[in-house]
């Protein structure tokens, strides 16, 4: 299940204790629960009301098919792990999902007689078998998500490949399996369109048919509004949620510099729910309007539930409606406290101050780590650093079971630095390396690489950490939606930047120059931004730092500025230089690579328009749009280093 071999037996015993009621004896079956009953429980699960869902499962366990019972139990565990970000919850969900996959596979296995009979009736669809196959594929995809959350990269990649094979093998004629098939194939189609083409080539071995991004979104749209009365495994609600998540992901991969001026919001088609008035800015980009429309559809179907409000809060944050987002996130945490957390949520996992916290990490208490961290992120963006520190301290502690402890510690260290609490900031920065060693995750290792550079700074320049995080985590994009808030931030940071730019330490100087450029870019002062980014590139040439992130990110943003100014050849050259920097030399390289792909897609579209050719074939099919969406056929992206890294991981 992706867990370490010495942990797996203990984890299985834990699951046996916690979920002993979840796999009842098949001999106890009475009148089977119908599709409506399963759908009611599934609605509770995808609303985020896990306590009510599990209570319903206990109440009706003797009436349910064993497979459906285990499927809904695994889905409940998946949602709990998603909301909490708890390592143990993720591992337990992984095990339950794997058990459900195994049960589905056993039900699909044919005897020799059935196999021979199938040859004679190959034109007839076996609805039951296809429905079981669809449920197995859905569990495999969810297990991939859990493995990714635990930073088991190779296991997650193998699970994704297995999920695609299963989804692709579902008979398109099967009516009962249609919603899950449309969700799975559509979701993977959109997701794979955002990946480098060398990865898509590898996935072609698993049967990837080159589904375009537009086709993937169309399949998700159809699934999100289907009205079938049969139990769909939650595919309708999953599609609604993924439409929001994927559109936010696309927007995050697109540079601020390449998106241009926002366009007026498009009116919703007749008969579709209108976006909530309180979350609709006066002007929206095409992508933002589509995301808000998806939020409206979800809220109409699952009104003001934990998951729908959670996603709406994240959208509000992206749109710069920060107080509204914080209020919505507070409501989400209150819901999570009732539905998921235990009475000990005030001190995660029964923390007693033990610095190692090994005993506390095995506690049975659940904590909504992830939504509480996102609440802290909003406080960070609003520069309410004292409240942010209070929110982050229990999440960042070593006894915390949060899968993103390293990211919590990075934010906590930056908040301490902004408050001038330098001793605590340095202790927290040093703890990032400890957490990275514990998790052995690639993202945590990159965060430790970034933190190593912070430790070299004098106390006077530790406040730079907060402004650096605001760029890297896209917080500046949200802040720039409100000009007054961006102006206030620039006034606050200006004295620090002036002092840092004049400092003799190279790392401090480069960071200050880069942050100045990022602030100018978000204020649409493009000439100043270009000057700052060029200065970073010129100053950093031939230098060596623990984290050499300044040059490739400056080249990325410089390329975006040149693209806006119409210098397409200059932009292409900067993107090429950024892509050529060895990834091992700097942190956040995955984000940079994705942004380069999105920028190159936009660049090709602009070149075609300039040449009078109109949008490319790929653009017409949905591989790109005016908002800078990425595609899977970016020129020059699949370099030898990427292929070598993939071979080593295999």
C-alpha positions as CSV (number, residue, x, y, z in Angstrom):
1,X,0.0,0.0,0.0
2,X,3.0,2.3,-0.3
3,X,3.9,2.2,3.4
4,X,7.3,1.2,4.6
5,X,7.6,-2.6,5.0
6,X,8.2,-2.3,8.8
7,X,5.1,-0.1,9.2
8,X,2.7,-2.1,7.1
9,X,1.9,-4.8,9.6
10,X,1.2,-2.3,12.4
11,X,-0.9,-0.2,10.0
12,X,-2.9,-3.2,9.0
13,X,-3.6,-4.1,12.7
14,X,-4.7,-0.5,13.2
15,X,-7.1,-0.7,10.3
16,X,-8.4,-4.0,11.6
17,X,-9.2,-2.3,15.0
18,X,-10.6,0.9,13.5
19,X,-12.6,-0.7,10.7
20,X,-13.5,-4.0,12.2
21,X,-17.2,-3.3,11.6
22,X,-16.7,-2.3,7.9
23,X,-16.5,-5.8,6.3
24,X,-19.4,-7.7,7.6
25,X,-19.9,-11.4,7.0
26,X,-21.6,-12.1,3.7
27,X,-23.8,-14.6,5.5
28,X,-25.6,-11.9,7.4
29,X,-27.2,-10.4,4.3
30,X,-30.9,-9.5,4.3
31,X,-32.9,-7.3,1.9
32,X,-30.3,-5.5,-0.2
33,X,-30.1,-1.7,0.0
34,X,-31.2,-0.2,-3.3
35,X,-29.4,2.5,-5.4
36,X,-31.2,5.3,-3.7
37,X,-29.9,4.2,-0.3
38,X,-26.3,3.9,-1.5
39,X,-26.6,7.3,-3.1
40,X,-27.9,8.9,0.1
41,X,-24.8,7.5,2.0
42,X,-22.5,8.6,-0.9
43,X,-24.0,12.1,-0.6
44,X,-23.1,12.3,3.0
45,X,-19.5,11.2,2.2
46,X,-19.0,13.8,-0.6
47,X,-20.6,16.4,1.6
48,X,-17.8,15.8,4.1
49,X,-20.2,14.6,6.8
50,X,-18.0,11.6,7.6
51,X,-19.5,11.0,11.1
52,X,-23.0,10.7,9.6
53,X,-21.9,8.6,6.7
54,X,-20.1,6.1,9.0
55,X,-23.1,6.0,11.3
56,X,-25.3,5.1,8.3
57,X,-22.9,2.4,7.2
58,X,-23.0,0.9,10.7
59,X,-26.8,1.0,10.7
60,X,-27.3,-0.6,7.3
61,X,-24.2,-2.9,7.2
62,X,-26.4,-6.1,7.0
63,X,-28.4,-4.8,4.1
64,X,-25.5,-3.9,1.8
65,X,-23.6,-5.8,-0.8
66,X,-20.1,-6.4,0.7
67,X,-18.4,-4.6,-2.3
68,X,-20.6,-1.5,-2.0
69,X,-20.2,-1.5,1.7
70,X,-16.4,-1.6,1.4
71,X,-16.5,0.9,-1.4
72,X,-18.4,3.5,0.6
73,X,-16.2,2.9,3.6
74,X,-13.1,3.4,1.5
75,X,-14.6,6.6,0.1
76,X,-15.3,7.9,3.6
77,X,-11.7,7.2,4.6
78,X,-10.5,8.9,1.5
79,X,-12.4,12.1,2.2
80,X,-11.3,12.1,5.8
81,X,-7.7,11.8,4.7
82,X,-8.2,14.6,2.1
83,X,-9.6,17.0,4.6
84,X,-7.2,16.2,7.5
85,X,-4.0,15.7,5.6
86,X,-3.2,13.2,8.4
87,X,-0.5,10.7,7.5
88,X,-2.2,7.9,9.3
89,X,-5.6,8.7,7.7
90,X,-3.9,8.6,4.3
91,X,-2.3,5.3,5.0
92,X,-5.6,3.7,6.3
93,X,-7.5,5.1,3.3
94,X,-4.8,3.5,1.0
95,X,-5.3,0.1,2.6
96,X,-9.1,0.2,2.4
97,X,-9.0,1.3,-1.2
98,X,-6.5,-1.5,-2.0
99,X,-8.8,-4.0,-0.3
100,X,-11.8,-2.7,-2.3
101,X,-9.7,-3.0,-5.5
102,X,-8.9,-6.6,-4.6
103,X,-12.5,-7.4,-3.9
104,X,-13.6,-5.9,-7.2
105,X,-11.0,-7.8,-9.2
106,X,-12.1,-11.1,-7.6
107,X,-15.7,-10.4,-8.5
108,X,-14.7,-9.7,-12.1
109,X,-12.6,-12.8,-12.5
110,X,-14.4,-15.3,-14.8
111,X,-14.6,-19.0,-14.6
112,X,-13.8,-21.1,-17.7
113,X,-17.5,-21.6,-18.3
114,X,-18.2,-17.8,-18.1
115,X,-15.3,-17.1,-20.3
116,X,-16.4,-19.5,-23.0
117,X,-19.9,-18.1,-22.8
118,X,-18.7,-14.6,-23.2
119,X,-17.2,-15.5,-26.6
120,X,-20.7,-16.4,-27.8
121,X,-22.3,-13.2,-26.5
122,X,-19.5,-10.7,-27.0
123,X,-21.8,-8.1,-28.4
124,X,-23.9,-8.0,-25.2
125,X,-22.6,-5.7,-22.4
126,X,-22.3,-7.2,-18.9
127,X,-23.5,-4.2,-17.0
128,X,-22.7,-5.6,-13.6
129,X,-19.1,-6.6,-14.5
130,X,-18.5,-3.2,-16.1
131,X,-19.9,-1.4,-13.0
132,X,-17.5,-3.4,-10.8
133,X,-14.6,-2.6,-13.1
134,X,-15.5,1.1,-12.9
135,X,-15.6,1.0,-9.1
136,X,-12.2,-0.7,-9.1
137,X,-10.7,2.0,-11.4
138,X,-12.1,4.7,-9.2
139,X,-10.5,3.2,-6.1
140,X,-7.2,2.9,-7.9
141,X,-7.3,6.6,-8.8
142,X,-8.0,7.5,-5.2
143,X,-5.2,5.3,-4.0
144,X,-2.9,7.1,-6.4
145,X,-3.9,10.4,-4.7
146,X,-3.2,9.1,-1.3
147,X,0.2,7.7,-2.3
148,X,1.0,11.1,-3.8
149,X,0.0,12.9,-0.6
150,X,2.5,10.6,1.2
151,X,5.2,11.5,-1.4
152,X,5.5,7.9,-2.6
153,X,6.2,9.1,-6.1
154,X,6.9,5.8,-7.9
155,X,4.0,4.0,-6.2
156,X,1.7,6.9,-7.1
157,X,2.9,6.8,-10.7
158,X,2.2,3.1,-11.0
159,X,-1.2,3.5,-9.5
160,X,-2.0,6.3,-12.0
161,X,-1.0,4.0,-14.9
162,X,-3.1,1.2,-13.5
163,X,-6.1,3.5,-13.1
164,X,-5.8,4.7,-16.7
165,X,-5.7,1.1,-17.9
166,X,-8.8,0.3,-15.9
167,X,-10.7,3.3,-17.0
168,X,-9.7,2.8,-20.6
169,X,-10.9,-0.8,-20.5
170,X,-14.5,0.0,-19.4
171,X,-16.9,-0.7,-22.2
172,X,-18.2,2.6,-23.5
173,X,-21.6,1.0,-24.1
174,X,-22.2,0.2,-20.5
175,X,-24.8,2.5,-19.1
176,X,-24.3,1.8,-15.3
177,X,-20.6,2.4,-15.5
178,X,-20.8,5.5,-17.8
179,X,-20.6,8.2,-15.1
180,X,-17.4,6.8,-13.5
181,X,-15.9,6.2,-16.9
182,X,-16.6,9.8,-18.0
183,X,-15.2,11.1,-14.7
184,X,-12.0,9.0,-14.8
185,X,-11.1,9.3,-18.5
186,X,-12.0,13.0,-18.5
187,X,-10.0,13.8,-15.3
188,X,-7.0,11.9,-16.5
189,X,-7.2,13.5,-19.9
190,X,-7.1,17.0,-18.5
191,X,-4.4,16.1,-16.0
192,X,-2.2,14.5,-18.5
193,X,-2.5,17.5,-20.9
194,X,-0.7,19.5,-18.2
195,X,2.2,17.0,-18.0
196,X,5.5,17.0,-20.0
197,X,5.1,15.1,-23.3
198,X,7.9,12.6,-22.3
199,X,5.7,11.4,-19.4
200,X,2.7,11.1,-21.7
201,X,4.8,8.9,-24.0
202,X,5.5,6.6,-21.1
203,X,1.8,6.5,-20.3
204,X,1.1,5.6,-23.9
205,X,2.2,2.1,-22.9
206,X,-0.8,2.0,-20.6
207,X,-3.2,2.8,-23.5
208,X,-3.3,6.6,-23.3
209,X,-5.1,7.6,-26.5
210,X,-4.2,11.3,-26.6
211,X,-7.4,12.7,-25.2
212,X,-7.3,16.5,-25.6
213,X,-7.8,18.9,-22.7
214,X,-11.0,20.2,-24.2
215,X,-12.4,16.7,-24.6
216,X,-11.5,15.9,-21.0
217,X,-13.3,19.0,-19.7
218,X,-16.4,18.1,-21.8
219,X,-16.5,14.6,-20.3
220,X,-16.3,16.1,-16.8
221,X,-19.0,18.6,-17.6
222,X,-21.3,15.8,-18.8
223,X,-20.7,13.7,-15.8
224,X,-21.2,16.6,-13.4
225,X,-24.8,17.1,-14.7
226,X,-25.9,13.5,-15.4
227,X,-29.3,12.5,-14.0
228,X,-29.0,8.7,-13.9
229,X,-30.9,7.1,-11.0
230,X,-28.4,4.3,-10.6
231,X,-25.6,4.5,-8.0
232,X,-22.7,6.3,-9.6
233,X,-20.0,5.9,-6.9
234,X,-20.1,9.7,-6.3
235,X,-18.8,10.4,-9.9
236,X,-21.2,13.3,-10.3
237,X,-19.9,15.2,-7.3
238,X,-16.3,14.2,-7.9
239,X,-16.6,15.7,-11.4
240,X,-18.0,18.9,-10.0
241,X,-15.1,19.2,-7.6
242,X,-12.5,18.3,-10.1
243,X,-13.8,20.9,-12.6
244,X,-13.0,23.5,-9.9
245,X,-9.7,22.0,-8.8
246,X,-8.4,21.5,-12.4
247,X,-9.3,25.1,-13.4
248,X,-7.5,26.5,-10.3
249,X,-4.5,24.3,-11.2
250,X,-4.4,25.6,-14.8
251,X,-4.6,29.2,-13.5
252,X,-1.8,28.6,-11.0
253,X,0.4,27.2,-13.8
254,X,-0.1,30.3,-15.9
255,X,2.2,33.2,-15.2
256,X,0.8,36.6,-14.0
257,X,2.7,38.2,-16.8
258,X,1.1,36.1,-19.5
259,X,-2.5,36.4,-18.6
260,X,-3.0,39.9,-19.7
261,X,-5.9,42.2,-18.8
262,X,-8.9,40.4,-17.3
263,X,-12.0,40.1,-19.6
264,X,-15.5,40.8,-18.5
265,X,-17.3,37.8,-17.0
266,X,-19.3,35.8,-19.5
267,X,-23.0,35.3,-18.8
268,X,-24.0,31.8,-17.7
269,X,-26.0,29.7,-20.2
270,X,-29.7,29.6,-19.7
271,X,-30.8,27.1,-17.1
272,X,-27.4,27.0,-15.3
273,X,-26.9,28.3,-11.8
274,X,-25.5,31.8,-11.7
275,X,-22.2,32.3,-9.7
276,X,-22.9,33.6,-6.2
277,X,-23.2,37.4,-6.3
278,X,-21.0,37.9,-3.2
279,X,-18.1,36.1,-4.9
280,X,-18.2,37.7,-8.3
281,X,-15.6,40.4,-8.9
282,X,-16.4,43.2,-11.3
283,X,-14.0,41.8,-13.9
284,X,-13.0,38.2,-14.4
285,X,-10.7,36.3,-16.8
286,X,-12.2,33.5,-18.9
287,X,-10.7,30.9,-16.5
288,X,-12.0,32.7,-13.4
289,X,-15.5,32.9,-14.8
290,X,-15.5,29.2,-15.6
291,X,-14.2,28.4,-12.1
292,X,-16.9,30.4,-10.5
293,X,-19.5,28.7,-12.6
294,X,-18.3,25.3,-11.5
295,X,-18.5,26.5,-7.8
296,X,-22.1,27.6,-8.4
297,X,-23.0,24.1,-9.8
298,X,-21.4,22.3,-6.9
299,X,-23.1,24.6,-4.3
300,X,-26.5,24.0,-6.0
301,X,-26.0,20.3,-5.7
302,X,-24.3,20.1,-2.3
303,X,-25.2,23.5,-0.7
304,X,-22.9,24.7,2.0
305,X,-21.4,21.4,2.9
306,X,-17.8,21.0,4.1
307,X,-16.3,20.1,0.7
308,X,-18.3,22.7,-1.3
309,X,-17.5,25.5,1.1
310,X,-13.9,24.4,1.2
311,X,-13.5,24.6,-2.5
312,X,-15.3,28.0,-2.6
313,X,-13.0,29.4,0.0
314,X,-10.0,28.4,-2.1
315,X,-11.5,30.1,-5.2
316,X,-12.2,33.2,-3.1
317,X,-8.6,33.3,-2.1
318,X,-7.4,33.1,-5.7
319,X,-9.8,36.0,-6.6
320,X,-8.3,38.2,-3.8
321,X,-11.5,38.1,-1.7
322,X,-9.4,37.3,1.3
323,X,-11.7,38.4,4.2
324,X,-14.5,36.4,2.6
325,X,-12.3,33.4,2.0
326,X,-11.2,33.5,5.7
327,X,-14.8,33.7,6.9
328,X,-15.7,30.7,4.7
329,X,-12.7,28.8,5.9
330,X,-13.7,29.4,9.5
331,X,-17.0,27.8,8.7
332,X,-15.3,24.8,7.1
333,X,-13.2,24.3,10.2
334,X,-16.3,24.4,12.4
335,X,-17.9,21.8,10.2
336,X,-14.7,19.6,10.3
337,X,-14.6,19.8,14.1
338,X,-18.1,18.3,14.2
339,X,-17.8,15.8,11.4
340,X,-14.2,14.6,11.6
341,X,-12.1,15.9,14.5
342,X,-12.2,14.5,18.0
343,X,-12.6,16.5,21.2
344,X,-8.8,16.8,21.5
345,X,-8.5,19.0,18.4
346,X,-7.0,21.8,20.5
347,X,-3.7,19.9,20.9
348,X,-3.1,17.7,17.9
349,X,-2.8,14.0,18.6
350,X,-2.7,14.6,22.4
351,X,0.5,16.5,22.2
352,X,2.3,16.8,25.5
353,X,5.3,18.8,24.4
354,X,7.5,15.8,23.6
355,X,10.0,17.0,21.0
356,X,10.1,13.7,19.2
357,X,6.4,12.9,19.6
358,X,6.6,9.3,18.5
359,X,3.9,8.1,20.9
360,X,1.7,11.0,20.1
361,X,1.9,10.4,16.4
362,X,0.2,7.0,16.9
363,X,-2.8,8.6,18.7
364,X,-6.2,7.7,17.3
365,X,-7.3,11.4,17.3
366,X,-8.0,13.0,13.9
367,X,-7.1,16.6,13.2
368,X,-8.2,18.7,10.2
369,X,-4.6,19.7,9.5
370,X,-5.1,20.6,5.9
371,X,-8.0,23.0,6.3
372,X,-6.4,24.5,9.4
373,X,-3.2,25.1,7.4
374,X,-5.2,26.8,4.7
375,X,-6.7,29.0,7.3
376,X,-3.2,29.9,8.4
377,X,-2.2,30.6,4.8
378,X,-5.0,33.2,4.6
379,X,-3.7,34.8,7.8
380,X,-0.2,34.8,6.2
381,X,-1.5,36.5,3.1
382,X,-3.3,39.1,5.2
383,X,-0.1,39.7,7.1
384,X,-1.7,38.8,10.4
385,X,1.5,37.1,11.4
386,X,0.9,36.7,15.1
387,X,-2.4,34.9,14.5
388,X,-0.7,32.9,11.7
389,X,2.0,31.7,14.2
390,X,-0.6,30.6,16.7
391,X,-2.4,28.6,13.9
392,X,0.8,27.0,12.6
393,X,2.6,26.0,15.7
394,X,0.6,22.8,16.4
395,X,0.6,21.9,12.8
396,X,4.3,22.3,12.3
397,X,5.4,20.4,15.5
398,X,7.3,17.2,15.0
399,X,4.5,15.2,16.7
400,X,2.0,16.5,14.1
401,X,0.9,13.9,11.6
402,X,0.3,16.5,8.8
403,X,1.7,15.3,5.5
404,X,2.9,18.9,4.7
405,X,4.8,19.5,8.0
406,X,7.8,20.9,6.1
407,X,5.6,23.4,4.3
408,X,4.1,24.4,7.6
409,X,7.5,25.0,9.1
410,X,8.6,27.1,6.1
411,X,5.5,29.3,6.6
412,X,6.0,29.4,10.4
413,X,9.7,30.4,10.0
414,X,8.7,33.2,7.6
415,X,6.0,34.5,9.9
416,X,8.5,34.5,12.8
417,X,11.0,36.4,10.6
418,X,8.3,39.0,9.8
419,X,7.6,39.5,13.5
420,X,11.3,39.9,14.3
421,X,11.3,36.7,16.4
422,X,14.7,35.7,14.9
423,X,15.7,32.9,17.4
424,X,12.4,31.1,16.9
425,X,12.7,31.7,13.1
426,X,16.1,30.0,13.0
427,X,15.0,27.1,15.1
428,X,12.0,26.5,12.8
429,X,14.2,26.9,9.7
430,X,16.5,24.2,11.0
431,X,13.5,21.9,11.8
432,X,12.6,21.9,8.0
433,X,15.7,19.7,7.4
434,X,14.7,17.3,10.2
435,X,11.2,16.9,8.8
436,X,12.6,16.3,5.3
437,X,14.8,13.6,6.6
438,X,11.8,11.9,8.3
439,X,9.5,12.1,5.3
440,X,12.2,11.5,2.6
441,X,9.7,13.3,0.2
442,X,11.0,15.2,-2.8
443,X,9.0,18.3,-2.1
444,X,10.2,18.3,1.5
445,X,13.8,18.0,0.3
446,X,13.3,21.1,-2.0
447,X,11.9,23.0,1.0
448,X,14.9,22.0,3.0
449,X,17.1,23.3,0.2
450,X,15.4,26.6,0.3
451,X,15.6,26.8,4.1
452,X,19.4,26.2,3.9
453,X,19.7,29.6,2.1
454,X,17.6,31.3,4.7
455,X,19.9,30.2,7.5
456,X,22.8,32.2,6.0
457,X,20.9,35.5,6.3
458,X,21.5,38.1,9.0
459,X,18.6,38.7,11.4
460,X,17.8,42.0,9.8
461,X,17.0,40.2,6.5
462,X,14.9,37.3,7.8
463,X,11.7,39.3,6.9
464,X,12.6,38.7,3.3
465,X,11.5,35.1,3.8
466,X,7.8,36.1,4.1
467,X,7.9,38.1,0.8
468,X,9.7,35.3,-0.9
469,X,7.0,32.8,0.1
470,X,4.3,35.2,-1.1
471,X,5.8,35.0,-4.6
472,X,6.4,31.2,-4.6
473,X,3.0,30.3,-3.3
474,X,1.1,32.6,-5.7
475,X,0.0,34.8,-2.8
476,X,1.0,37.9,-4.7
477,X,-1.5,37.1,-7.4
478,X,-4.3,37.1,-4.8
479,X,-3.0,40.3,-3.1
480,X,-2.7,42.1,-6.5
481,X,-6.4,41.7,-7.1
482,X,-6.9,44.5,-4.6
483,X,-4.6,47.5,-5.6
484,X,-4.8,49.1,-2.1
485,X,-3.6,45.8,-0.5
486,X,-0.7,45.5,-2.9
487,X,0.2,49.1,-2.4
488,X,0.2,48.6,1.4
489,X,2.5,45.5,1.0
490,X,5.0,47.4,-1.2
491,X,5.1,50.2,1.4
492,X,5.8,47.7,4.2
493,X,8.5,45.8,2.3
494,X,10.3,48.8,0.7
495,X,12.7,49.6,3.6
496,X,13.7,46.0,3.9
497,X,14.3,45.7,0.1
498,X,16.4,48.8,0.0
499,X,18.6,47.6,2.9
500,X,18.9,44.1,1.4
501,X,19.8,45.4,-2.1
502,X,22.7,47.3,-0.6
503,X,23.9,44.3,1.5
504,X,27.2,42.6,0.6
505,X,25.6,39.1,0.9
506,X,24.8,37.8,-2.6
507,X,21.8,35.7,-1.6
508,X,20.2,38.5,0.2
509,X,20.9,41.0,-2.6
510,X,19.5,38.6,-5.3
511,X,16.3,37.9,-3.3
512,X,15.6,41.6,-2.7
513,X,16.1,42.3,-6.4
514,X,13.8,39.5,-7.4
515,X,11.1,40.4,-4.9
516,X,11.2,44.0,-6.2
517,X,10.7,42.7,-9.7
518,X,7.8,40.5,-8.6
519,X,6.0,43.3,-6.9
520,X,6.5,45.6,-9.9
521,X,5.2,42.9,-12.2
522,X,2.0,42.4,-10.1
523,X,1.5,46.2,-10.1
524,X,1.8,46.1,-13.9
525,X,5.0,48.2,-13.9
526,X,6.5,46.1,-16.7
527,X,9.6,48.3,-17.5
528,X,10.6,48.2,-13.8
529,X,10.0,44.5,-13.6
530,X,12.1,43.8,-16.7
531,X,14.9,45.9,-15.2
532,X,14.9,44.1,-11.9
533,X,14.8,40.6,-13.5
534,X,17.6,41.4,-15.9
535,X,19.6,42.7,-12.9
536,X,19.1,39.4,-11.1
537,X,20.3,37.4,-14.1
538,X,23.4,39.6,-14.6
539,X,24.3,39.7,-10.9
540,X,23.9,35.9,-10.4
541,X,26.0,34.8,-13.4
542,X,28.8,32.4,-12.3
543,X,27.8,32.4,-8.6
544,X,27.0,29.3,-6.5
545,X,24.4,29.2,-3.7
546,X,22.8,26.4,-1.7
547,X,19.6,27.2,-3.7
548,X,20.3,28.8,-7.1
549,X,16.6,29.6,-7.8
550,X,17.0,33.3,-8.6
551,X,18.2,32.9,-12.2
552,X,15.7,30.4,-13.6
553,X,12.7,32.1,-12.0
554,X,14.0,35.5,-13.1
555,X,14.3,34.2,-16.7
556,X,10.8,32.8,-16.5
557,X,9.3,36.1,-15.4
558,X,11.5,38.1,-17.8
559,X,10.2,35.9,-20.7
560,X,6.6,36.7,-19.6
561,X,7.3,40.4,-19.5
562,X,8.9,40.3,-23.0
563,X,5.9,38.3,-24.3
564,X,3.6,41.0,-23.1
565,X,5.7,43.7,-24.8
566,X,5.6,41.8,-28.1
567,X,9.2,40.5,-28.1
568,X,8.2,36.9,-28.8
569,X,11.7,35.8,-29.9
570,X,13.2,37.3,-26.8
571,X,10.6,35.6,-24.6
572,X,11.3,32.2,-26.3
573,X,15.1,32.7,-25.6
574,X,14.4,33.4,-21.9
575,X,12.2,30.3,-21.5
576,X,14.8,28.2,-23.1
577,X,17.5,29.4,-20.8
578,X,15.3,28.8,-17.7
579,X,14.5,25.3,-18.9
580,X,18.3,24.6,-19.3
581,X,19.2,25.2,-15.7
582,X,19.9,21.9,-13.9
583,X,16.9,21.1,-11.7
584,X,19.0,19.7,-8.9
585,X,20.5,23.2,-8.3
586,X,17.3,24.9,-7.2
587,X,14.1,24.3,-5.4
588,X,10.5,24.5,-6.7
589,X,11.7,23.2,-10.0
590,X,8.5,21.2,-10.7
591,X,6.5,24.5,-10.5
592,X,9.0,26.2,-12.8
593,X,8.9,23.4,-15.4
594,X,5.1,23.5,-15.4
595,X,5.0,27.3,-15.8
596,X,7.5,27.1,-18.6
597,X,5.3,24.6,-20.5
598,X,2.2,26.9,-20.0
599,X,4.2,30.0,-21.2
600,X,5.5,28.2,-24.3
601,X,2.0,27.2,-25.2
602,X,0.9,30.8,-24.9
603,X,3.9,31.8,-26.9
604,X,3.1,29.5,-29.8
605,X,-0.5,30.8,-29.8
606,X,0.8,34.4,-30.0
607,X,3.2,33.5,-32.8
608,X,0.5,31.9,-34.8
609,X,-1.8,35.0,-34.4
610,X,1.1,37.3,-35.4
611,X,1.7,35.2,-38.5
612,X,-2.0,35.4,-39.4
613,X,-2.4,31.6,-39.0
614,X,-4.9,31.8,-36.2
615,X,-4.9,29.4,-33.3
616,X,-3.0,26.1,-33.7
617,X,-4.8,22.8,-34.2
618,X,-3.9,21.9,-30.6
619,X,-5.4,25.2,-29.4
620,X,-8.7,24.4,-31.3
621,X,-8.8,21.0,-29.6
622,X,-8.4,22.5,-26.2
623,X,-4.6,22.1,-25.6
624,X,-4.3,25.9,-24.9
625,X,-6.5,28.9,-24.5
626,X,-6.1,32.7,-24.0
627,X,-5.5,32.2,-20.4
628,X,-2.3,30.3,-20.9
629,X,-3.3,26.7,-20.4
630,X,-0.6,24.1,-20.8
631,X,-0.4,21.3,-23.3
632,X,1.5,18.0,-23.6
633,X,3.5,18.8,-26.7
634,X,5.8,21.6,-25.7
635,X,8.9,21.9,-27.9
636,X,12.2,21.4,-26.1
637,X,10.7,20.3,-22.9
638,X,11.6,16.6,-22.8
639,X,15.3,17.0,-22.3
640,X,17.8,14.3,-21.6
641,X,17.9,15.1,-17.9
642,X,14.2,14.5,-17.5
643,X,14.4,11.1,-19.4
644,X,17.4,10.1,-17.3
645,X,15.7,11.0,-14.1
646,X,12.6,8.9,-15.1
647,X,14.8,5.9,-16.0
648,X,16.6,6.1,-12.6
649,X,13.2,6.2,-10.8
650,X,12.0,3.2,-12.8
